[in-house]
Amino acid sequence: MEFLFVLFICPIVVLLATRLSVKQWFVMPIVTFIVFAILTVTVFNVTFFIWAVMYSLLSLTVSLTMKFKRRNVNV
């Protein structure tokens, strides 16, 4: 079950939450990192921290992509 959670559910949740997030591009990657760091300490073991970093980078990538798409649409 943890394998499915880490590999499928978390990335989908991160993508959807980042896509629907606040207009500031840096807010959702920070929130993502904080939430998954807390999950690392409370639910999972220390090896999950690498996934917290990966999900934050995924969120950052989606945020910046959405920022540039919005900027190009408004021009």
Summary of the structure (lengths in Angstrom):
residues: 75
radius of gyration: 13.4
end to end distance: 45.6
largest distance: 46.3
contacts: 192
relative contact order: 0.16
helix: 84%
strand: 0%
